[in-house]
Amino acid sequence: MAATPALRARLVPTLMPMPMPWSAWPRNVRLLMAMRAARSVGQGAMVAAFALYLHALGWGATTIGAVLTAALLLSASLTLLVGPLSDRGGRRAFLIGYDLLQALAALVALLTSTPWLLVAAAVVGAFGRGANGSAGAFAPIEQAWLAIELPVHQRARVFSANSAVGFAGMGVGALLAALPAWWLGPALDAADYRWLFALPLAGALCSFGLLLRTREPVLPAAPIAPHPAAEHRLRQGENRLLARLVLANALNGLGIGLTGPLIAYWFALRFQSGLGDIGPGLALGFAVAAASAWLAGRVADRHGIMRTVIWMRGAGLVMLVAMPLVPWFWGAMALYVARGGSNRGTSGVRQALAAGLTRAERRGLASSVQNLSMQLPRAIGPLLGGALFHAGYLALPFYLGAALQLGYLLLFVVFFRDTEAARAPGRQGAG
């Protein structure tokens, strides 16, 4: 007998995954998010202030870009190793090592401005990178850990919430970075910036303390090993998807790197603005990105990851092109804030998609590929962007970045529209 409309109305909700309340999230998930919040405050302060600090020390645009590039290259190199190694040797110990290194780098930068020591600390600590509270080069470990703790239908929402927490903390950090300018006036000496390194130091120590309360994640029981020929086909399919991810992310990473790490410096060059104005503007941008990331998880639950990324990243491209055309500071900052919300808001759902491209036992590898394919091209961006700024081309990096990110968006659609993870929840499992 055919089901009545009333009966169908009662049955359909049972077919859809129900949202998981915060209290029901695994303990490790909540602790990992708290660690992200702790780190993100210092990272946000560094995004706002680090390039300006180097400028106050008398460093030029090309040199500043080179320092940021070196930090990103080291991070990319480590990313290549940590994901696969964590699949074999556990995840907790790697993150403990990361937090201790971050604390050491921040302490060195807090105590001295000696050029070679500062460069070493900047490269190890990746100051100014803005990793959204993640563990930098060790972020694949966190992403794989979260994926292990969560069922597939909950990942988009939780990954997005995790991203939102990071952006909110970075907003707080960017706001704190403006305090010296508010207290001392816009004309800051290099020494006026130094106390800000206490923020990433405190964040690393807090994250370390929270990490000690976590428990090493338990991998799901390995399924019965398929026939070697079937295993070979599975790996070939996964590797093909990962290769596509590398190609798409390479365009995105280079596009972001041209302007993202240097954005505070660009506002200072373009509008002769100080940290007192730039810091609150960046803080607002991070706050909007946090709200957008939270919203993106809910939009993806309803419409799927693919549509969410197309809508939000497409809007961000338009605003990126418009930014250098605006002749006044707050107009350009308003576009930066709106563009950050639409662009950065998709980071969590894109991480969720990458986590779904492989089986659980290769998820550390997938997360490493996701991060490395972004970080390595992104590392080149600040050097190129700094050189263009030094030559007086303040708008060109934005146009080049927009073209590269448009290429990324097109490849993302072509490569992943038919994957299981990209579908709306109601269509997952459909042929």
C-alpha positions in Angstrom: 0.0 0.0 0.0 1.3 3.5 -0.9 2.4 5.7 2.0 0.1 8.5 2.8 1.4 12.1 2.8 1.2 12.1 6.6 3.2 8.9 6.9 5.8 10.2 4.5 6.1 13.4 6.6 6.8 11.3 9.6 9.3 9.0 7.8 11.4 11.6 5.9 13.1 13.2 9.0 14.4 9.8 10.0 16.2 9.5 6.7 18.2 12.7 7.3 21.1 12.9 9.8 20.1 14.9 12.8 22.4 17.7 14.0 24.5 16.8 17.0 24.3 19.2 19.9 27.5 20.6 21.5 27.1 18.5 24.6 27.0 15.3 22.6 30.2 16.1 20.6 33.1 13.8 21.6 35.4 15.0 24.4 38.4 15.1 22.1 36.5 17.2 19.6 35.6 19.8 22.2 39.2 19.9 23.5 40.6 20.3 20.0 38.3 23.2 19.4 39.4 24.8 22.6 43.0 24.4 21.6 42.2 26.1 18.3 40.6 29.0 20.2 43.7 29.5 22.4 46.1 29.5 19.5 43.9 31.8 17.3 44.2 34.9 19.4 48.0 35.1 19.0 47.7 34.3 15.3 45.2 37.1 14.7 47.5 39.6 16.5 50.4 38.5 14.3 48.3 38.9 11.1 47.6 42.4 12.0 50.9 43.5 13.4 53.9 41.3 12.3 54.5 42.8 8.9 54.1 46.3 10.4 56.5 45.4 13.1 59.1 44.4 10.6 58.4 47.6 8.7 59.0 49.6 11.9 62.3 47.9 12.2 63.3 49.3 8.8 62.8 46.1 6.7 61.6 46.6 3.1 58.6 45.0 1.3 60.7 42.4 -0.5 62.5 41.4 2.7 59.2 41.1 4.6 57.7 39.0 1.8 60.8 36.8 1.9 60.5 36.1 5.6 56.8 35.2 5.3 57.7 32.9 2.3 60.4 31.1 4.3 58.0 30.5 7.1 55.4 29.1 4.8 58.0 26.9 2.9 59.1 25.3 6.2 55.5 24.7 7.1 54.8 23.1 3.8 57.8 20.9 4.0 56.8 19.6 7.4 53.2 19.1 6.3 54.5 16.6 3.7 55.7 14.4 6.6 53.4 14.8 9.6 50.2 13.5 8.1 51.4 10.1 6.9 53.6 9.7 10.0 50.7 10.4 12.3 48.7 7.7 10.6 51.3 5.3 12.0 52.7 6.8 15.1 49.8 8.6 16.7 48.7 12.2 16.7 48.9 13.5 20.2 52.7 13.5 20.5 53.1 15.5 17.2 50.8 18.3 18.5 52.6 18.4 21.8 55.8 19.1 19.9 54.2 21.7 17.8 52.9 23.7 20.8 56.3 23.6 22.6 58.0 24.9 19.4 55.5 27.7 19.1 56.0 28.7 22.7 59.8 28.8 22.2 59.6 30.9 19.0 57.2 33.4 20.6 59.5 33.7 23.6 62.5 34.4 21.4 60.6 37.1 19.5 59.3 38.6 22.7 62.8 39.0 24.2 64.9 40.1 21.2 64.8 41.9 17.9 68.2 40.7 16.8 67.6 40.1 13.0 68.9 36.5 12.7 67.1 35.4 15.9 63.9 37.2 14.8 64.0 35.5 11.4 64.6 32.1 13.0 61.6 32.7 15.4 59.4 34.0 12.5 60.2 31.0 10.3 59.5 28.4 13.1 56.5 30.3 14.5 55.1 31.3 11.1 54.1 34.7 12.5 51.7 36.5 10.2 50.6 33.4 8.5 47.1 33.4 10.0 46.4 29.7 10.3 42.9 30.2 11.8 44.1 28.7 15.1 45.2 25.5 13.5 48.5 23.8 14.3 50.2 25.2 11.2 52.2 22.5 9.5 50.6 20.0 11.9 47.1 20.9 10.9 46.6 17.7 8.9 46.9 15.8 12.2 44.0 17.9 13.7 41.9 17.4 10.7 42.4 13.7 10.6 41.8 13.5 14.3 38.5 15.3 14.0 37.4 13.1 11.0 38.1 10.0 13.1 35.9 11.2 16.0 32.9 12.1 13.7 30.5 10.3 11.4 30.6 11.5 7.8 27.3 13.3 8.0 28.4 15.5 10.9 31.8 16.6 9.5 30.7 19.6 7.4 28.9 21.2 10.4 31.6 20.4 13.0 34.5 21.3 10.7 32.8 24.6 10.0 32.2 25.3 13.7 35.9 24.6 14.3 36.8 27.1 11.6 34.4 29.6 13.1 36.0 29.3 16.5 39.4 30.0 14.9 38.2 33.1 13.0 36.5 34.5 16.2 39.7 34.1 18.1 41.8 35.7 15.4 39.3 38.7 15.5 40.0 39.1 19.2 43.7 39.0 18.5 43.6 41.6 15.7 41.6 43.9 18.1 44.2 43.4 20.8 47.0 44.2 18.3 45.5 47.7 17.9 45.9 48.5 21.6 49.4 50.0 21.3 48.1 52.5 18.7 45.2 53.4 20.9 47.4 54.0 23.9 50.5 55.5 22.3 49.2 57.1 19.1 49.5 56.0 15.5 53.3 56.6 15.3 54.6 53.4 16.9 58.2 52.5 17.5 59.3 48.9 16.9 59.5 48.3 20.6 55.8 49.1 21.0 54.9 46.0 19.0 57.1 43.6 21.0 54.6 42.8 23.8 52.2 41.3 21.2 54.4 38.2 21.0 53.1 37.4 24.5 49.8 36.4 22.9 51.1 33.5 20.7 53.2 32.5 23.7 50.2 32.3 26.0 48.1 30.6 23.3 50.7 27.8 22.8 51.0 27.2 26.5 47.2 27.0 26.9 46.9 24.7 23.9 49.6 22.5 25.4 47.7 22.3 28.7 44.5 21.3 26.9 46.2 18.8 24.8 47.4 16.9 27.9 43.7 16.3 28.7 43.0 14.6 25.4 43.2 10.9 24.7 44.9 9.4 21.7 42.2 8.8 19.1 41.3 5.2 18.4 41.2 4.3 14.8 38.1 2.4 13.6 38.6 -1.3 13.2 40.2 -2.0 9.9 37.7 -3.6 7.4 38.5 -6.9 6.0 41.3 -6.4 3.5 40.0 -6.5 0.0 41.6 -8.6 -2.7 44.9 -7.1 -3.8 43.4 -6.2 -7.2 40.5 -4.5 -5.5 42.8 -2.7 -3.1 44.9 -1.5 -6.0 41.7 -0.1 -7.7 40.6 1.6 -4.5 44.0 3.2 -4.0 44.1 4.3 -7.7 40.7 6.0 -7.3 41.7 7.7 -4.1 45.0 8.8 -5.6 43.3 10.2 -8.6 41.0 12.3 -6.4 44.0 13.5 -4.3 45.9 14.5 -7.5 42.9 16.6 -8.6 42.9 18.2 -5.1 46.6 19.1 -5.5 46.0 20.8 -8.9 43.0 22.8 -7.7 44.5 23.8 -4.4 47.7 25.0 -6.0 45.8 27.7 -7.8 43.9 28.7 -4.7 47.1 28.7 -2.5 49.1 30.9 -4.9 46.1 33.3 -5.3 45.7 33.7 -1.6 49.4 34.0 -0.9 49.8 37.0 -3.2 47.8 39.3 -0.9 46.6 37.4 2.2 49.7 37.4 4.4 50.5 41.0 3.4 47.0 42.6 3.7 47.8 44.7 6.7 50.9 46.0 5.0 48.9 46.7 1.9 46.4 48.9 3.8 49.4 50.8 5.3 51.0 51.4 1.9 47.8 52.1 0.0 46.1 54.5 2.5 49.0 55.4 4.9 46.9 53.9 7.7 48.2 52.8 11.1 47.5 49.7 13.3 44.8 51.6 15.2 42.6 51.5 12.1 43.9 48.3 10.5 43.6 46.2 13.6 39.8 46.8 14.2 39.1 46.4 10.5 40.8 43.0 10.4 39.1 42.0 13.6 35.7 42.7 12.1 36.8 40.7 9.1 37.6 37.7 11.2 34.3 38.1 13.1 32.4 38.0 9.9 34.4 35.0 8.7 33.5 33.2 11.9 29.8 33.8 11.5 30.1 32.8 7.8 31.9 29.6 8.6 29.3 28.7 11.1 26.6 29.4 8.6 28.4 27.6 5.8 28.2 24.3 7.8 24.4 24.6 8.0 24.1 25.6 4.3 26.2 22.6 3.4 24.0 20.3 5.5 21.0 21.5 3.4 22.5 22.1 -0.1 25.7 20.2 -0.1 29.4 21.3 -0.1 29.6 22.0 -3.8 26.8 24.6 -4.0 28.0 26.2 -0.8 31.5 26.7 -2.2 30.3 28.0 -5.5 28.0 30.6 -4.1 30.3 31.9 -1.4 33.6 31.8 -3.3 32.0 33.3 -6.4 30.9 36.3 -4.4 34.3 36.6 -2.8 36.0 36.8 -6.3 34.0 39.9 -7.2 34.9 41.7 -4.1 38.6 40.8 -4.4 38.7 42.5 -7.8 36.9 45.6 -6.5 39.1 46.1 -3.4 42.1 48.0 -5.1 39.7 50.1 -7.1 38.1 51.8 -4.0 39.9 55.1 -3.2 39.2 55.3 0.5 40.3 53.2 3.5 36.9 52.2 5.0 35.4 51.4 1.6 38.2 49.0 0.8 38.1 47.6 4.3 34.4 47.0 4.0 35.0 44.9 0.8 37.8 43.0 2.6 35.5 42.2 5.5 32.7 41.0 3.2 35.1 39.1 1.0 36.7 37.4 4.0 33.3 36.2 5.1 32.4 34.7 1.8 35.8 33.2 1.1 37.1 32.1 4.4 33.7 30.8 5.5 34.1 27.8 3.2 37.4 26.5 4.8 35.6 24.1 7.1 33.4 22.5 4.5 36.3 22.2 2.1 38.3 20.4 4.8 35.3 18.1 5.3 35.3 17.3 1.6 39.0 16.5 1.6 38.6 14.2 4.6 36.0 12.2 2.7 38.2 11.5 -0.4 40.0 8.5 1.3 39.3 5.7 3.7 40.0 6.2 7.4 43.4 4.6 7.4 44.7 7.1 4.8 43.0 10.2 6.2 46.2 11.6 7.6 47.7 11.4 4.1 44.6 13.1 2.6 44.8 15.9 5.2 48.5 16.4 4.4 47.8 16.6 0.7 45.0 19.1 1.4 47.3 21.4 3.4 50.5 20.9 1.4 48.9 21.6 -1.9 47.7 24.9 -0.4 50.7 25.9 1.6 53.5 25.3 -0.9 52.1 27.6 -3.6 50.9 30.0 -0.9 54.5 30.2 0.3 55.6 31.7 -3.0 52.8 34.3 -2.9 54.2 36.7 -0.3 57.6 36.9 -2.1 55.9 37.8 -5.4 53.4 40.1 -3.8 56.1 41.9 -1.8 58.2 42.4 -4.9 55.2 43.8 -6.8 54.4 46.1 -3.8 58.0 47.3 -3.8 57.8 48.1 -7.5 54.7 50.2 -6.9 52.1 47.7 -8.3 49.6 47.7 -5.4 46.6 46.5 -7.4 48.2 43.8 -9.7 48.5 41.1 -6.9 44.7 41.4 -6.4 43.9 40.9 -10.0 46.3 38.0 -10.4 45.0 36.4 -7.2 41.4 36.7 -8.5 42.3 35.0 -11.8 44.0 32.1 -9.9 41.1 31.7 -7.5 38.6 31.7 -10.4 40.6 28.8 -11.9 40.5 27.0 -8.6 36.7 27.4 -8.4 36.2 26.0 -11.9 38.5 23.0 -11.2 36.8 22.4 -7.9 33.4 22.1 -9.6 34.7 19.9 -12.4 36.7 17.6 -10.2 34.5 17.0 -7.2 30.9 17.6 -8.1 30.2 13.9 -8.4 32.0 12.8 -5.2 30.0 11.5 -2.3 31.2 14.1 0.2 30.1 17.0 -2.1 26.5 16.0 -2.2 23.7 17.3 0.0 23.0 14.9 2.9 19.7 13.8 1.4 21.5 12.6 -1.7 24.5 10.9 -0.1 24.5 7.3 -1.0 22.6 7.9 -4.1 24.0 6.5 -7.3 
